[in-house]
Structures are given as structure tokens and as C-alpha cells.
Amino acid sequence: MDNRGYSQRIVEVNRSASDSLGVLLGRYCISRDISAIDMAEYFGVSKMTIYKWFTGKVEPRKHYREKITALLVSGGWTQ
């Protein structure tokens, strides 16, 4: 798997981070080769915000947590 442009550092930090919702979203995206840019556009945030969620540096706000949960539960990412 080529991790669709994710640096090895992002992948490793995501793997070792605690299981917050943003980290789980990161694992979902990395495993399915969904780009951070696609996620940023989907959520209406910056790519840097997505990386902060993926690494556990920042916890998504409530509005985003609800949307993340819906995405992870449905497992139906299409773009």
C-alpha cells in the first residue's frame, strides 16, 4: 500500500496515537488510500487540520465528530 501521499511519519504517529475519533478517521483514510485533501474538502477544513486530527494533536469539534462518526459507521466513502 502506498498510503496515497501520506508521509511515513504521519502513518507512524497515527498508528501509535490513542484511539481518538480523529485518529480513527486517519486510520480509516490511510487504509483506504483516501487523501487528506479529499477529507479536508469533505469536512470544509484545512489539510493541516486533518493531519492534526489524524495524529491526535487536536480533537475534532462536536459538529465534525458527528460527521466523522457517520462516515466511519457507514463505511461508505465515495468521492
N, C-alpha and C positions, 0 to 999 in steps of 0.2 A: 504494500500500500504506500502511495507516495505522499499522503497527508495533504494533498492539494495546496501546497504552498505553505503549510504550517512549518515553522522552524522546529528543529529538534528540541530546542529549549522550551517552546510553548507546549509541545507534546509531553515532554518530561515533567514540566511543572503541573500540567493538567493531571497527569497520572498520579502524581504524589500529593495533590491537593485534597483537602477534606471534601466530602460529598455535599457541597452546597448546590443549589439549583443551577447557578451559573456554570459551575464545574461539570455538572451532569449534562448540561446543554453542550458544553465543549466536547465532552466525550462522545456525545451523540453526533455532533458535526464532524469531528475528526474521523470517527469510524465510518461515516458515510460519505466522506470527501465533500462535505458542504462547506463552501468557503466562508470566511469571516466577513467578506464583503457582502455576500448574499444575506447573511444573518443581520448585518448592520442595516441593510436596506429593508429587510423584513420587519425589524423592530423600530426602525427610524432613529437609530443611534449611530455613533461613530464606530469605525472599526476598532479604535483604541478601547472604547467601552466594551466591545465584545471580547477583546483579549483580556481585559480586566475581569470580566465575568468568568471566562474560561479558566483563568489562573487562580480564581478565588480572592483576588485583591479587593474586589468590590462586589457586593451583593446587589442583584437587580432590585429595583423598586417594585412595589406591590403590583402596579399595572403590568409591568413586564413579567413578573413572576407568574401571574395568571396566564399570560400568553405563552410563556415557556412551558408551563405545566400542560396546557392544552396541546402544544406541539409534541411534547415528549409522550403524553398518554396516547395520542392518536397515532404517533409514529408515521404520520403521513406527510412528510415534507415533499412538496413539489414546487418547482420553480421553473 
